[in-house]
Amino acid sequence: MSLFDNSAWLAFGFSMALAPISIAVAISESYIIIAVLLGFIINKEKLHKHQIIGLIFAIISAIYLASSI
């Protein structure tokens, strides 16, 4: 786990050096949305009201970050 975590931080730092910062941050912040949607679609998990609200906020934030390019 720590190997993958450190690799992810190194990749994030590398992307900050090469890509425009708004693109790299918008892509990296959408991992929460991807994880929830995979659990919802593939595992047929049920979401509670607070989880749905959090997902909506995460989607809106990712769209806002991506559109600020």
mmCIF file as Biopython writes it, N, C-alpha, C and O atoms, coordinates in Angstrom:
data_model
#
loop_
_atom_site.group_PDB
_atom_site.id
_atom_site.type_symbol
_atom_site.label_atom_id
_atom_site.label_alt_id
_atom_site.label_comp_id
_atom_site.label_asym_id
_atom_site.label_entity_id
_atom_site.label_seq_id
_atom_site.pdbx_PDB_ins_code
_atom_site.Cartn_x
_atom_site.Cartn_y
_atom_site.Cartn_z
_atom_site.occupancy
_atom_site.B_iso_or_equiv
_atom_site.auth_seq_id
_atom_site.auth_asym_id
_atom_site.pdbx_PDB_model_num
ATOM 1   N N  . MET A ? 1  ? 0.823   -1.185 0.000   1.0 0.0 1  A 1 
ATOM 2   C CA . MET A ? 1  ? 0.000   0.000  0.000   1.0 0.0 1  A 1 
ATOM 3   C C  . MET A ? 1  ? 0.870   1.253  0.000   1.0 0.0 1  A 1 
ATOM 4   O O  . MET A ? 1  ? 0.611   2.189  -0.756  1.0 0.0 1  A 1 
ATOM 5   N N  . SER A ? 2  ? 1.880   1.273  0.829   1.0 0.0 2  A 1 
ATOM 6   C CA . SER A ? 2  ? 2.717   2.479  0.881   1.0 0.0 2  A 1 
ATOM 7   C C  . SER A ? 2  ? 3.492   2.683  -0.419  1.0 0.0 2  A 1 
ATOM 8   O O  . SER A ? 2  ? 3.777   3.817  -0.805  1.0 0.0 2  A 1 
ATOM 9   N N  . LEU A ? 3  ? 3.830   1.586  -1.090  1.0 0.0 3  A 1 
ATOM 10  C CA . LEU A ? 3  ? 4.512   1.703  -2.388  1.0 0.0 3  A 1 
ATOM 11  C C  . LEU A ? 3  ? 3.609   2.402  -3.405  1.0 0.0 3  A 1 
ATOM 12  O O  . LEU A ? 3  ? 4.048   3.301  -4.122  1.0 0.0 3  A 1 
ATOM 13  N N  . PHE A ? 4  ? 2.340   1.980  -3.460  1.0 0.0 4  A 1 
ATOM 14  C CA . PHE A ? 4  ? 1.409   2.589  -4.405  1.0 0.0 4  A 1 
ATOM 15  C C  . PHE A ? 4  ? 1.089   4.035  -4.015  1.0 0.0 4  A 1 
ATOM 16  O O  . PHE A ? 4  ? 0.943   4.899  -4.880  1.0 0.0 4  A 1 
ATOM 17  N N  . ASP A ? 5  ? 0.983   4.289  -2.718  1.0 0.0 5  A 1 
ATOM 18  C CA . ASP A ? 5  ? 0.699   5.650  -2.261  1.0 0.0 5  A 1 
ATOM 19  C C  . ASP A ? 5  ? 1.851   6.592  -2.626  1.0 0.0 5  A 1 
ATOM 20  O O  . ASP A ? 5  ? 1.622   7.690  -3.133  1.0 0.0 5  A 1 
ATOM 21  N N  . ASN A ? 6  ? 3.064   6.166  -2.370  1.0 0.0 6  A 1 
ATOM 22  C CA . ASN A ? 6  ? 4.221   6.998  -2.718  1.0 0.0 6  A 1 
ATOM 23  C C  . ASN A ? 6  ? 4.355   7.158  -4.231  1.0 0.0 6  A 1 
ATOM 24  O O  . ASN A ? 6  ? 4.707   8.234  -4.715  1.0 0.0 6  A 1 
ATOM 25  N N  . SER A ? 7  ? 4.078   6.103  -4.967  1.0 0.0 7  A 1 
ATOM 26  C CA . SER A ? 7  ? 4.115   6.200  -6.429  1.0 0.0 7  A 1 
ATOM 27  C C  . SER A ? 7  ? 3.078   7.190  -6.941  1.0 0.0 7  A 1 
ATOM 28  O O  . SER A ? 7  ? 3.336   7.950  -7.874  1.0 0.0 7  A 1 
ATOM 29  N N  . ALA A ? 8  ? 1.901   7.171  -6.319  1.0 0.0 8  A 1 
ATOM 30  C CA . ALA A ? 8  ? 0.850   8.107  -6.728  1.0 0.0 8  A 1 
ATOM 31  C C  . ALA A ? 8  ? 1.266   9.551  -6.466  1.0 0.0 8  A 1 
ATOM 32  O O  . ALA A ? 8  ? 1.023   10.422 -7.301  1.0 0.0 8  A 1 
ATOM 33  N N  . TRP A ? 9  ? 1.888   9.818  -5.318  1.0 0.0 9  A 1 
ATOM 34  C CA . TRP A ? 9  ? 2.336   11.174 -5.027  1.0 0.0 9  A 1 
ATOM 35  C C  . TRP A ? 9  ? 3.445   11.613 -5.966  1.0 0.0 9  A 1 
ATOM 36  O O  . TRP A ? 9  ? 3.493   12.773 -6.376  1.0 0.0 9  A 1 
ATOM 37  N N  . LEU A ? 10 ? 4.332   10.697 -6.307  1.0 0.0 10 A 1 
ATOM 38  C CA . LEU A ? 10 ? 5.384   11.032 -7.269  1.0 0.0 10 A 1 
ATOM 39  C C  . LEU A ? 10 ? 4.801   11.333 -8.645  1.0 0.0 10 A 1 
ATOM 40  O O  . LEU A ? 10 ? 5.228   12.274 -9.315  1.0 0.0 10 A 1 
ATOM 41  N N  . ALA A ? 11 ? 3.826   10.532 -9.060  1.0 0.0 11 A 1 
ATOM 42  C CA . ALA A ? 11 ? 3.172   10.779 -10.350 1.0 0.0 11 A 1 
ATOM 43  C C  . ALA A ? 11 ? 2.424   12.109 -10.332 1.0 0.0 11 A 1 
ATOM 44  O O  . ALA A ? 11 ? 2.413   12.834 -11.327 1.0 0.0 11 A 1 
ATOM 45  N N  . PHE A ? 12 ? 1.799   12.428 -9.198  1.0 0.0 12 A 1 
ATOM 46  C CA . PHE A ? 12 ? 1.091   13.701 -9.080  1.0 0.0 12 A 1 
ATOM 47  C C  . PHE A ? 12 ? 2.066   14.871 -9.198  1.0 0.0 12 A 1 
ATOM 48  O O  . PHE A ? 12 ? 1.799   15.837 -9.913  1.0 0.0 12 A 1 
ATOM 49  N N  . GLY A ? 13 ? 3.189   14.782 -8.501  1.0 0.0 13 A 1 
ATOM 50  C CA . GLY A ? 13 ? 4.204   15.837 -8.596  1.0 0.0 13 A 1 
ATOM 51  C C  . GLY A ? 13 ? 4.772   15.963 -9.996  1.0 0.0 13 A 1 
ATOM 52  O O  . GLY A ? 13 ? 5.012   17.071 -10.475 1.0 0.0 13 A 1 
ATOM 53  N N  . PHE A ? 14 ? 4.986   14.841 -10.651 1.0 0.0 14 A 1 
ATOM 54  C CA . PHE A ? 14 ? 5.482   14.846 -12.026 1.0 0.0 14 A 1 
ATOM 55  C C  . PHE A ? 14 ? 4.466   15.496 -12.962 1.0 0.0 14 A 1 
ATOM 56  O O  . PHE A ? 14 ? 4.838   16.254 -13.858 1.0 0.0 14 A 1 
ATOM 57  N N  . SER A ? 15 ? 3.182   15.198 -12.752 1.0 0.0 15 A 1 
ATOM 58  C CA . SER A ? 15 ? 2.154   15.797 -13.619 1.0 0.0 15 A 1 
ATOM 59  C C  . SER A ? 15 ? 2.036   17.294 -13.391 1.0 0.0 15 A 1 
ATOM 60  O O  . SER A ? 15 ? 1.719   18.039 -14.319 1.0 0.0 15 A 1 
ATOM 61  N N  . MET A ? 16 ? 2.286   17.743 -12.167 1.0 0.0 16 A 1 
ATOM 62  C CA . MET A ? 16 ? 2.245   19.180 -11.886 1.0 0.0 16 A 1 
ATOM 63  C C  . MET A ? 16 ? 3.368   19.916 -12.612 1.0 0.0 16 A 1 
ATOM 64  O O  . MET A ? 16 ? 3.225   21.086 -12.966 1.0 0.0 16 A 1 
ATOM 65  N N  . ALA A ? 17 ? 4.474   19.228 -12.828 1.0 0.0 17 A 1 
ATOM 66  C CA . ALA A ? 17 ? 5.606   19.865 -13.492 1.0 0.0 17 A 1 
ATOM 67  C C  . ALA A ? 17 ? 5.409   19.932 -15.008 1.0 0.0 17 A 1 
ATOM 68  O O  . ALA A ? 17 ? 5.942   20.828 -15.663 1.0 0.0 17 A 1 
ATOM 69  N N  . LEU A ? 18 ? 4.654   18.998 -15.562 1.0 0.0 18 A 1 
ATOM 70  C CA . LEU A ? 18 ? 4.528   18.918 -17.019 1.0 0.0 18 A 1 
ATOM 71  C C  . LEU A ? 18 ? 3.197   19.427 -17.575 1.0 0.0 18 A 1 
ATOM 72  O O  . LEU A ? 18 ? 3.172   20.027 -18.650 1.0 0.0 18 A 1 
ATOM 73  N N  . ALA A ? 19 ? 2.116   19.203 -16.876 1.0 0.0 19 A 1 
ATOM 74  C CA . ALA A ? 19 ? 0.790   19.582 -17.375 1.0 0.0 19 A 1 
ATOM 75  C C  . ALA A ? 19 ? 0.349   20.890 -16.714 1.0 0.0 19 A 1 
ATOM 76  O O  . ALA A ? 19 ? 0.831   21.242 -15.637 1.0 0.0 19 A 1 
ATOM 77  N N  . PRO A ? 20 ? -0.567  21.600 -17.364 1.0 0.0 20 A 1 
ATOM 78  C CA . PRO A ? 20 ? -1.137  22.772 -16.687 1.0 0.0 20 A 1 
ATOM 79  C C  . PRO A ? 20 ? -1.789  22.341 -15.373 1.0 0.0 20 A 1 
ATOM 80  O O  . PRO A ? 20 ? -2.464  21.313 -15.317 1.0 0.0 20 A 1 
ATOM 81  N N  . ILE A ? 21 ? -1.589  23.118 -14.338 1.0 0.0 21 A 1 
ATOM 82  C CA . ILE A ? 21 ? -2.004  22.701 -12.996 1.0 0.0 21 A 1 
ATOM 83  C C  . ILE A ? 21 ? -3.509  22.453 -12.904 1.0 0.0 21 A 1 
ATOM 84  O O  . ILE A ? 21 ? -3.926  21.552 -12.175 1.0 0.0 21 A 1 
ATOM 85  N N  . SER A ? 22 ? -4.330  23.212 -13.611 1.0 0.0 22 A 1 
ATOM 86  C CA . SER A ? 22 ? -5.775  23.022 -13.501 1.0 0.0 22 A 1 
ATOM 87  C C  . SER A ? 22 ? -6.208  21.684 -14.093 1.0 0.0 22 A 1 
ATOM 88  O O  . SER A ? 22 ? -7.147  21.069 -13.589 1.0 0.0 22 A 1 
ATOM 89  N N  . ILE A ? 23 ? -5.555  21.228 -15.135 1.0 0.0 23 A 1 
ATOM 90  C CA . ILE A ? 23 ? -5.903  19.934 -15.730 1.0 0.0 23 A 1 
ATOM 91  C C  . ILE A ? 23 ? -5.494  18.796 -14.793 1.0 0.0 23 A 1 
ATOM 92  O O  . ILE A ? 23 ? -6.274  17.873 -14.557 1.0 0.0 23 A 1 
ATOM 93  N N  . ALA A ? 24 ? -4.287  18.861 -14.267 1.0 0.0 24 A 1 
ATOM 94  C CA . ALA A ? 24 ? -3.796  17.790 -13.393 1.0 0.0 24 A 1 
ATOM 95  C C  . ALA A ? 24 ? -4.625  17.681 -12.119 1.0 0.0 24 A 1 
ATOM 96  O O  . ALA A ? 24 ? -4.930  16.574 -11.676 1.0 0.0 24 A 1 
ATOM 97  N N  . VAL A ? 25 ? -4.991  18.805 -11.531 1.0 0.0 25 A 1 
ATOM 98  C CA . VAL A ? 25 ? -5.790  18.774 -10.304 1.0 0.0 25 A 1 
ATOM 99  C C  . VAL A ? 25 ? -7.200  18.266 -10.587 1.0 0.0 25 A 1 
ATOM 100 O O  . VAL A ? 25 ? -7.737  17.483 -9.804  1.0 0.0 25 A 1 
ATOM 101 N N  . ALA A ? 26 ? -7.801  18.692 -11.678 1.0 0.0 26 A 1 
ATOM 102 C CA . ALA A ? 26 ? -9.159  18.236 -11.997 1.0 0.0 26 A 1 
ATOM 103 C C  . ALA A ? 26 ? -9.202  16.736 -12.220 1.0 0.0 26 A 1 
ATOM 104 O O  . ALA A ? 26 ? -10.140 16.073 -11.777 1.0 0.0 26 A 1 
ATOM 105 N N  . ILE A ? 27 ? -8.215  16.194 -12.893 1.0 0.0 27 A 1 
ATOM 106 C CA . ILE A ? 27 ? -8.181  14.745 -13.133 1.0 0.0 27 A 1 
ATOM 107 C C  . ILE A ? 27 ? -7.937  13.994 -11.827 1.0 0.0 27 A 1 
ATOM 108 O O  . ILE A ? 27 ? -8.578  12.974 -11.575 1.0 0.0 27 A 1 
ATOM 109 N N  . SER A ? 28 ? -7.026  14.483 -10.997 1.0 0.0 28 A 1 
ATOM 110 C CA . SER A ? 28 ? -6.704  13.771 -9.764  1.0 0.0 28 A 1 
ATOM 111 C C  . SER A ? 28 ? -7.836  13.836 -8.750  1.0 0.0 28 A 1 
ATOM 112 O O  . SER A ? 28 ? -7.976  12.917 -7.943  1.0 0.0 28 A 1 
ATOM 113 N N  . GLU A ? 29 ? -8.638  14.875 -8.761  1.0 0.0 29 A 1 
ATOM 114 C CA . GLU A ? 29 ? -9.736  14.991 -7.813  1.0 0.0 29 A 1 
ATOM 115 C C  . GLU A ? 29 ? -10.938 14.126 -8.186  1.0 0.0 29 A 1 
ATOM 116 O O  . GLU A ? 29 ? -11.820 13.917 -7.352  1.0 0.0 29 A 1 
ATOM 117 N N  . SER A ? 30 ? -10.995 13.629 -9.396  1.0 0.0 30 A 1 
ATOM 118 C CA . SER A ? 30 ? -12.164 12.851 -9.809  1.0 0.0 30 A 1 
ATOM 119 C C  . SER A ? 30 ? -12.080 11.385 -9.400  1.0 0.0 30 A 1 
ATOM 120 O O  . SER A ? 30 ? -12.978 10.611 -9.729  1.0 0.0 30 A 1 
ATOM 121 N N  . TYR A ? 31 ? -11.022 10.981 -8.691  1.0 0.0 31 A 1 
ATOM 122 C CA . TYR A ? 31 ? -10.914 9.574  -8.303  1.0 0.0 31 A 1 
ATOM 123 C C  . TYR A ? 31 ? -12.029 9.177  -7.336  1.0 0.0 31 A 1 
ATOM 124 O O  . TYR A ? 31 ? -12.439 8.016  -7.335  1.0 0.0 31 A 1 
ATOM 125 N N  . ILE A ? 32 ? -12.526 10.086 -6.527  1.0 0.0 32 A 1 
ATOM 126 C CA . ILE A ? 32 ? -13.627 9.799  -5.610  1.0 0.0 32 A 1 
ATOM 127 C C  . ILE A ? 32 ? -14.877 9.464  -6.398  1.0 0.0 32 A 1 
ATOM 128 O O  . ILE A ? 32 ? -15.589 8.516  -6.067  1.0 0.0 32 A 1 
ATOM 129 N N  . ILE A ? 33 ? -15.144 10.229 -7.427  1.0 0.0 33 A 1 
ATOM 130 C CA . ILE A ? 33 ? -16.327 9.999  -8.250  1.0 0.0 33 A 1 
ATOM 131 C C  . ILE A ? 33 ? -16.241 8.640  -8.934  1.0 0.0 33 A 1 
ATOM 132 O O  . ILE A ? 33 ? -17.223 7.899  -8.982  1.0 0.0 33 A 1 
ATOM 133 N N  . ILE A ? 34 ? -15.077 8.320  -9.457  1.0 0.0 34 A 1 
ATOM 134 C CA . ILE A ? 34 ? -14.892 7.040  -10.147 1.0 0.0 34 A 1 
ATOM 135 C C  . ILE A ? 34 ? -15.096 5.879  -9.173  1.0 0.0 34 A 1 
ATOM 136 O O  . ILE A ? 34 ? -15.754 4.898  -9.519  1.0 0.0 34 A 1 
ATOM 137 N N  . ALA A ? 35 ? -14.546 5.974  -7.967  1.0 0.0 35 A 1 
ATOM 138 C CA . ALA A ? 35 ? -14.681 4.901  -6.978  1.0 0.0 35 A 1 
ATOM 139 C C  . ALA A ? 35 ? -16.139 4.684  -6.583  1.0 0.0 35 A 1 
ATOM 140 O O  . ALA A ? 35 ? -16.592 3.544  -6.481  1.0 0.0 35 A 1 
ATOM 141 N N  . VAL A ? 36 ? -16.873 5.769  -6.361  1.0 0.0 36 A 1 
ATOM 142 C CA . VAL A ? 36 ? -18.279 5.646  -5.972  1.0 0.0 36 A 1 
ATOM 143 C C  . VAL A ? 36 ? -19.110 5.067  -7.115  1.0 0.0 36 A 1 
ATOM 144 O O  . VAL A ? 36 ? -19.950 4.195  -6.894  1.0 0.0 36 A 1 
ATOM 145 N N  . LEU A ? 37 ? -18.878 5.545  -8.318  1.0 0.0 37 A 1 
ATOM 146 C CA . LEU A ? 37 ? -19.650 5.033  -9.450  1.0 0.0 37 A 1 
ATOM 147 C C  . LEU A ? 37 ? -19.355 3.561  -9.724  1.0 0.0 37 A 1 
ATOM 148 O O  . LEU A ? 37 ? -20.266 2.813  -10.080 1.0 0.0 37 A 1 
ATOM 149 N N  . LEU A ? 38 ? -18.108 3.129  -9.567  1.0 0.0 38 A 1 
ATOM 150 C CA . LEU A ? 38 ? -17.791 1.712  -9.733  1.0 0.0 38 A 1 
ATOM 151 C C  . LEU A ? 38 ? -18.488 0.864  -8.676  1.0 0.0 38 A 1 
ATOM 152 O O  . LEU A ? 38 ? -19.029 -0.195 -8.993  1.0 0.0 38 A 1 
ATOM 153 N N  . GLY A ? 39 ? -18.482 1.314  -7.435  1.0 0.0 39 A 1 
ATOM 154 C CA . GLY A ? 39 ? -19.179 0.582  -6.377  1.0 0.0 39 A 1 
ATOM 155 C C  . GLY A ? 39 ? -20.676 0.544  -6.603  1.0 0.0 39 A 1 
ATOM 156 O O  . GLY A ? 39 ? -21.320 -0.472 -6.343  1.0 0.0 39 A 1 
ATOM 157 N N  . PHE A ? 40 ? -21.229 1.632  -7.079  1.0 0.0 40 A 1 
ATOM 158 C CA . PHE A ? 40 ? -22.662 1.722  -7.324  1.0 0.0 40 A 1 
ATOM 159 C C  . PHE A ? 40 ? -23.088 0.860  -8.516  1.0 0.0 40 A 1 
ATOM 160 O O  . PHE A ? 40 ? -24.095 0.155  -8.446  1.0 0.0 40 A 1 
ATOM 161 N N  . ILE A ? 41 ? -22.328 0.915  -9.600  1.0 0.0 41 A 1 
ATOM 162 C CA . ILE A ? 41 ? -22.709 0.202  -10.822 1.0 0.0 41 A 1 
ATOM 163 C C  . ILE A ? 41 ? -22.308 -1.271 -10.770 1.0 0.0 41 A 1 
ATOM 164 O O  . ILE A ? 41 ? -23.129 -2.141 -11.061 1.0 0.0 41 A 1 
ATOM 165 N N  . ILE A ? 42 ? -21.075 -1.559 -10.410 1.0 0.0 42 A 1 
ATOM 166 C CA . ILE A ? 42 ? -20.578 -2.936 -10.468 1.0 0.0 42 A 1 
ATOM 167 C C  . ILE A ? 42 ? -20.993 -3.747 -9.242  1.0 0.0 42 A 1 
ATOM 168 O O  . ILE A ? 42 ? -21.469 -4.874 -9.383  1.0 0.0 42 A 1 
ATOM 169 N N  . ASN A ? 43 ? -20.821 -3.194 -8.049  1.0 0.0 43 A 1 
ATOM 170 C CA . ASN A ? 43 ? -21.131 -3.934 -6.818  1.0 0.0 43 A 1 
ATOM 171 C C  . ASN A ? 43 ? -22.581 -3.795 -6.381  1.0 0.0 43 A 1 
ATOM 172 O O  . ASN A ? 43 ? -23.002 -4.431 -5.414  1.0 0.0 43 A 1 
ATOM 173 N N  . LYS A ? 44 ? -23.344 -2.971 -7.083  1.0 0.0 44 A 1 
ATOM 174 C CA . LYS A ? 44 ? -24.757 -2.741 -6.744  1.0 0.0 44 A 1 
ATOM 175 C C  . LYS A ? 44 ? -24.935 -2.255 -5.299  1.0 0.0 44 A 1 
ATOM 176 O O  . LYS A ? 44 ? -25.878 -2.640 -4.609  1.0 0.0 44 A 1 
ATOM 177 N N  . GLU A ? 45 ? -24.006 -1.404 -4.865  1.0 0.0 45 A 1 
ATOM 178 C CA . GLU A ? 45 ? -24.087 -0.856 -3.519  1.0 0.0 45 A 1 
ATOM 179 C C  . GLU A ? 45 ? -25.176 0.198  -3.451  1.0 0.0 45 A 1 
ATOM 180 O O  . GLU A ? 45 ? -25.457 0.890  -4.429  1.0 0.0 45 A 1 
ATOM 181 N N  . LYS A ? 46 ? -25.783 0.306  -2.283  1.0 0.0 46 A 1 
ATOM 182 C CA . LYS A ? 46 ? -26.814 1.324  -2.071  1.0 0.0 46 A 1 
ATOM 183 C C  . LYS A ? 46 ? -26.169 2.527  -1.394  1.0 0.0 46 A 1 
ATOM 184 O O  . LYS A ? 46 ? -25.366 2.377  -0.473  1.0 0.0 46 A 1 
ATOM 185 N N  . LEU A ? 47 ? -26.522 3.700  -1.853  1.0 0.0 47 A 1 
ATOM 186 C CA . LEU A ? 47 ? -25.971 4.933  -1.294  1.0 0.0 47 A 1 
ATOM 187 C C  . LEU A ? 47 ? -26.968 5.555  -0.318  1.0 0.0 47 A 1 
ATOM 188 O O  . LEU A ? 47 ? -28.174 5.571  -0.564  1.0 0.0 47 A 1 
ATOM 189 N N  . HIS A ? 48 ? -26.434 6.070  0.798   1.0 0.0 48 A 1 
ATOM 190 C CA . HIS A ? 48 ? -27.249 6.798  1.752   1.0 0.0 48 A 1 
ATOM 191 C C  . HIS A ? 48 ? -27.391 8.241  1.274   1.0 0.0 48 A 1 
ATOM 192 O O  . HIS A ? 48 ? -26.678 8.685  0.374   1.0 0.0 48 A 1 
ATOM 193 N N  . LYS A ? 49 ? -28.324 8.962  1.890   1.0 0.0 49 A 1 
ATOM 194 C CA . LYS A ? 49 ? -28.569 10.351 1.474   1.0 0.0 49 A 1 
ATOM 195 C C  . LYS A ? 49 ? -27.314 11.213 1.565   1.0 0.0 49 A 1 
ATOM 196 O O  . LYS A ? 49 ? -27.039 12.002 0.661   1.0 0.0 49 A 1 
ATOM 197 N N  . HIS A ? 50 ? -26.551 11.070 2.647   1.0 0.0 50 A 1 
ATOM 198 C CA . HIS A ? 50 ? -25.352 11.906 2.800   1.0 0.0 50 A 1 
ATOM 199 C C  . HIS A ? 50 ? -24.285 11.529 1.767   1.0 0.0 50 A 1 
ATOM 200 O O  . HIS A ? 50 ? -23.486 12.377 1.370   1.0 0.0 50 A 1 
ATOM 201 N N  . GLN A ? 51 ? -24.267 10.283 1.335   1.0 0.0 51 A 1 
ATOM 202 C CA . GLN A ? 51 ? -23.317 9.881  0.312   1.0 0.0 51 A 1 
ATOM 203 C C  . GLN A ? 51 ? -23.709 10.448 -1.054  1.0 0.0 51 A 1 
ATOM 204 O O  . GLN A ? 51 ? -22.849 10.846 -1.840  1.0 0.0 51 A 1 
ATOM 205 N N  . ILE A ? 52 ? -24.996 10.480 -1.325  1.0 0.0 52 A 1 
ATOM 206 C CA . ILE A ? 52 ? -25.474 11.056 -2.587  1.0 0.0 52 A 1 
ATOM 207 C C  . ILE A ? 52 ? -25.167 12.553 -2.633  1.0 0.0 52 A 1 
ATOM 208 O O  . ILE A ? 52 ? -24.744 13.078 -3.663  1.0 0.0 52 A 1 
ATOM 209 N N  . ILE A ? 53 ? -25.382 13.226 -1.516  1.0 0.0 53 A 1 
ATOM 210 C CA . ILE A ? 53 ? -25.077 14.660 -1.459  1.0 0.0 53 A 1 
ATOM 211 C C  . ILE A ? 53 ? -23.580 14.895 -1.666  1.0 0.0 53 A 1 
ATOM 212 O O  . ILE A ? 53 ? -23.190 15.810 -2.391  1.0 0.0 53 A 1 
ATOM 213 N N  . GLY A ? 54 ? -22.739 14.071 -1.029  1.0 0.0 54 A 1 
ATOM 214 C CA . GLY A ? 54 ? -21.298 14.185 -1.210  1.0 0.0 54 A 1 
ATOM 215 C C  . GLY A ? 54 ? -20.876 13.918 -2.645  1.0 0.0 54 A 1 
ATOM 216 O O  . GLY A ? 54 ? -19.988 14.591 -3.171  1.0 0.0 54 A 1 
ATOM 217 N N  . LEU A ? 55 ? -21.513 12.933 -3.283  1.0 0.0 55 A 1 
ATOM 218 C CA . LEU A ? 55 ? -21.207 12.626 -4.683  1.0 0.0 55 A 1 
ATOM 219 C C  . LEU A ? 55 ? -21.582 13.794 -5.591  1.0 0.0 55 A 1 
ATOM 220 O O  . LEU A ? 55 ? -20.845 14.133 -6.517  1.0 0.0 55 A 1 
ATOM 221 N N  . ILE A ? 56 ? -22.718 14.397 -5.321  1.0 0.0 56 A 1 
ATOM 222 C CA . ILE A ? 56 ? -23.140 15.557 -6.120  1.0 0.0 56 A 1 
ATOM 223 C C  . ILE A ? 56 ? -22.142 16.707 -5.957  1.0 0.0 56 A 1 
ATOM 224 O O  . ILE A ? 56 ? -21.764 17.348 -6.938  1.0 0.0 56 A 1 
ATOM 225 N N  . PHE A ? 57 ? -21.717 16.963 -4.722  1.0 0.0 57 A 1 
ATOM 226 C CA . PHE A ? 57 ? -20.716 18.014 -4.491  1.0 0.0 57 A 1 
ATOM 227 C C  . PHE A ? 57 ? -19.398 17.690 -5.184  1.0 0.0 57 A 1 
ATOM 228 O O  . PHE A ? 57 ? -18.753 18.582 -5.734  1.0 0.0 57 A 1 
ATOM 229 N N  . ALA A ? 58 ? -18.994 16.427 -5.163  1.0 0.0 58 A 1 
ATOM 230 C CA . ALA A ? 58 ? -17.743 16.035 -5.813  1.0 0.0 58 A 1 
ATOM 231 C C  . ALA A ? 58 ? -17.831 16.213 -7.323  1.0 0.0 58 A 1 
ATOM 232 O O  . ALA A ? 58 ? -16.878 16.677 -7.949  1.0 0.0 58 A 1 
ATOM 233 N N  . ILE A ? 59 ? -18.963 15.849 -7.911  1.0 0.0 59 A 1 
ATOM 234 C CA . ILE A ? 59 ? -19.142 16.008 -9.362  1.0 0.0 59 A 1 
ATOM 235 C C  . ILE A ? 59 ? -19.131 17.484 -9.736  1.0 0.0 59 A 1 
ATOM 236 O O  . ILE A ? 59 ? -18.471 17.882 -10.696 1.0 0.0 59 A 1 
ATOM 237 N N  . ILE A ? 60 ? -19.863 18.295 -8.979  1.0 0.0 60 A 1 
ATOM 238 C CA . ILE A ? 60 ? -19.899 19.732 -9.258  1.0 0.0 60 A 1 
ATOM 239 C C  . ILE A ? 60 ? -18.496 20.339 -9.131  1.0 0.0 60 A 1 
ATOM 240 O O  . ILE A ? 60 ? -18.098 21.162 -9.955  1.0 0.0 60 A 1 
ATOM 241 N N  . SER A ? 61 ? -17.750 19.930 -8.098  1.0 0.0 61 A 1 
ATOM 242 C CA . SER A ? 61 ? -16.396 20.454 -7.906  1.0 0.0 61 A 1 
ATOM 243 C C  . SER A ? 61 ? -15.463 20.043 -9.037  1.0 0.0 61 A 1 
ATOM 244 O O  . SER A ? 61 ? -14.657 20.848 -9.505  1.0 0.0 61 A 1 
ATOM 245 N N  . ALA A ? 62 ? -15.571 18.781 -9.481  1.0 0.0 62 A 1 
ATOM 246 C CA . ALA A ? 62 ? -14.714 18.320 -10.581 1.0 0.0 62 A 1 
ATOM 247 C C  . ALA A ? 62 ? -15.039 19.068 -11.869 1.0 0.0 62 A 1 
ATOM 248 O O  . ALA A ? 62 ? -14.136 19.430 -12.624 1.0 0.0 62 A 1 
ATOM 249 N N  . ILE A ? 63 ? -16.318 19.299 -12.118 1.0 0.0 63 A 1 
ATOM 250 C CA . ILE A ? 63 ? -16.716 20.054 -13.315 1.0 0.0 63 A 1 
ATOM 251 C C  . ILE A ? 63 ? -16.215 21.491 -13.223 1.0 0.0 63 A 1 
ATOM 252 O O  . ILE A ? 63 ? -15.727 22.047 -14.206 1.0 0.0 63 A 1 
ATOM 253 N N  . TYR A ? 64 ? -16.337 22.087 -12.042 1.0 0.0 64 A 1 
ATOM 254 C CA . TYR A ? 64 ? -15.870 23.455 -11.855 1.0 0.0 64 A 1 
ATOM 255 C C  . TYR A ? 64 ? -14.354 23.551 -12.067 1.0 0.0 64 A 1 
ATOM 256 O O  . TYR A ? 64 ? -13.870 24.465 -12.735 1.0 0.0 64 A 1 
ATOM 257 N N  . LEU A ? 65 ? -13.616 22.604 -11.494 1.0 0.0 65 A 1 
ATOM 258 C CA . LEU A ? 65 ? -12.158 22.609 -11.664 1.0 0.0 65 A 1 
ATOM 259 C C  . LEU A ? 65 ? -11.759 22.401 -13.124 1.0 0.0 65 A 1 
ATOM 260 O O  . LEU A ? 65 ? -10.818 23.025 -13.614 1.0 0.0 65 A 1 
ATOM 261 N N  . ALA A ? 66 ? -12.480 21.522 -13.810 1.0 0.0 66 A 1 
ATOM 262 C CA . ALA A ? 66 ? -12.150 21.248 -15.208 1.0 0.0 66 A 1 
ATOM 263 C C  . ALA A ? 66 ? -12.514 22.431 -16.106 1.0 0.0 66 A 1 
ATOM 264 O O  . ALA A ? 66 ? -11.850 22.672 -17.113 1.0 0.0 66 A 1 
ATOM 265 N N  . SER A ? 67 ? -13.557 23.164 -15.748 1.0 0.0 67 A 1 
ATOM 266 C CA . SER A ? 67 ? -13.986 24.274 -16.608 1.0 0.0 67 A 1 
ATOM 267 C C  . SER A ? 67 ? -13.184 25.547 -16.361 1.0 0.0 67 A 1 
ATOM 268 O O  . SER A ? 67 ? -13.304 26.506 -17.123 1.0 0.0 67 A 1 
ATOM 269 N N  . SER A ? 68 ? -12.374 25.572 -15.316 1.0 0.0 68 A 1 
ATOM 270 C CA . SER A ? 68 ? -11.598 26.775 -15.021 1.0 0.0 68 A 1 
ATOM 271 C C  . SER A ? 68 ? -10.275 26.807 -15.778 1.0 0.0 68 A 1 
ATOM 272 O O  . SER A ? 68 ? -9.382  27.578 -15.428 1.0 0.0 68 A 1 
ATOM 273 N N  . ILE A ? 69 ? -10.142 25.991 -16.794 1.0 0.0 69 A 1 
ATOM 274 C CA . ILE A ? 69 ? -8.898  25.924 -17.570 1.0 0.0 69 A 1 
ATOM 275 C C  . ILE A ? 69 ? -8.728  27.168 -18.403 1.0 0.0 69 A 1 
ATOM 276 O O  . ILE A ? 69 ? -7.739  27.296 -19.125 1.0 0.0 69 A 1 
#
